[in-house]
Amino acid sequence: MALLYRNTDKDWQQIGELHPFWGVLTAPEFRNEALTPQNVESFYASGVEHVNWLAEIVERHFGQPLKAMKALDFGCGVGRLTHAMTALAESVTGLDISPGMLAKARERTAAKVHFLNALTDEQFDWLHSFIVFQHIPPARGMVILEDLLRRLTPGGLVTLHFTTGRSAFHRGKTVLARLRQWFTKRLKPTDRISMFDYDLGRLTNMFYTSGIRQMTFLPTDHGGHLGVFVIGRRDLEGSANG
């Protein structure tokens, strides 16, 4: 089935130009033609709710508040979560491959935030990503994840989301959707949101060998797309390959 995978970077670059907010949250009120100032504020408020929820989970699991010096929001889109993360971090980097989304993200730029389309050799003590890896083919996504985990400081935190399976209804749709992508030459940009599932065993092994020995997995279900939020902390001592 690998031959049926699209170039998802190009898809997201085009979606970011046409519907940057809808590309993050696919609700009708976030399409360009429906955007109002109230809808935009509601969009960013949902990011604050998400980050507050994560902070509660982290404090409950590790027994201390979520605080970071340098945080990374991988696949930041228009900065919905990046801006919210500034309440818990001294500096937040938003990373995305969509110029259109990054342009919108920078319109709300605060002193503690900067947005990039590629990383330098930075290290971070908080790695975050939500509803992003699910749009990246796993063979490529695992390479990206390995690179991100190499950037995590000792004692650093991960809050990373992955899809790992589907309801029976969505499993049937998956094969049909990939066949349609293969045989259809002219897809609308809104038809180009590909979804991919990751192997939980491979993910767990990668986290463990990267020195993340304290982990919890929170199940997620987005309309039949099943997954996990991995909440973990890297050992203060110990090799990334230990």
NORSUL-V843424 format. One record per pair of residues at least 12 apart in sequence whose C-alpha atoms are under 8 Angstrom apart, sorted by the first residue. I is the first residue (numbers start at 1). J is the second residue. Records with the same first field share a line. If there is no record, write none. Layout:
BEGIN
I=J  J
END
This chain:
BEGIN
4=178  179  181  182
5=137  178
6=181  194
8=135  136  192  193  194
9=97  98
11=189  192  193
12=97  98  193
13=97  98  99  100
14=98  189
15=189  190
16=98  99  100  101
17=98  99  100  101
18=32  100
19=31  32
20=32  77  78  100  101  104
21=78  101
24=77  78
30=43
43=80
44=80  81  84
46=80
47=80  81  84
48=81  84  85
50=81
51=81  84  85
54=159
58=231
61=216
66=88
67=88  89
68=88  89  90  125  126
69=89  90  91  124  125
70=89  90  91  92  93  123  124  125  126
71=85  89  90  91  92  93  124  125  126  127  128
72=92  93  94  95  124  126  127  128
73=92  93  94  95  127  128  129
74=94  95  96  127  128  129  132
75=94  95  96  97  129  130  132
76=94  95  96  129
77=95  96  98  101  102  105
78=101  102  103  104  105  106
79=94  102  104  105  106
80=105
82=94  113
83=109  110  113
86=112  113
90=112
91=112  113
92=112  113  114
93=113  114  115  116
94=113  114  115  116
95=115  116  117  118  119
96=115  116  117  118
97=117  118
98=117
99=117
102=115  116
121=151
122=151
123=151  152  153
124=151  152  153  156
125=152  153  154  155  156  157
126=152  156  157  158  159
127=148  152  156  157  158  159  160
128=158  159  160
129=159  160  161
130=160  161  162
131=161  162
132=161  162
133=161  162  163  196
134=162  163  195  196  197  198
135=193  194  195  196
136=194  195  196
137=196
138=196  197  198
146=206
149=207  210
150=210  240
152=234
153=234
154=234  235  236  237
155=233  234  235  236
156=233  234  235
157=231  232  233  234
158=230  231  232  233
159=229  230  231  232
160=229  230  231
161=227  228  229  230
162=197  198  227  228  229
163=196  197  198  225  226  227  228
164=197  198  199  200  225  226  227  228
165=197  198  225  226  227
166=224  225  226
167=224  225  226
169=224
170=224  225
209=240  241  242
210=234  239  240  241  242
211=234  235  238  239  240  241  242
212=232  233  234  235
213=232  233  234  235
214=232  233  234  235
215=230  231  232  233
216=230  231  232
217=229  230  231
218=230  231
END
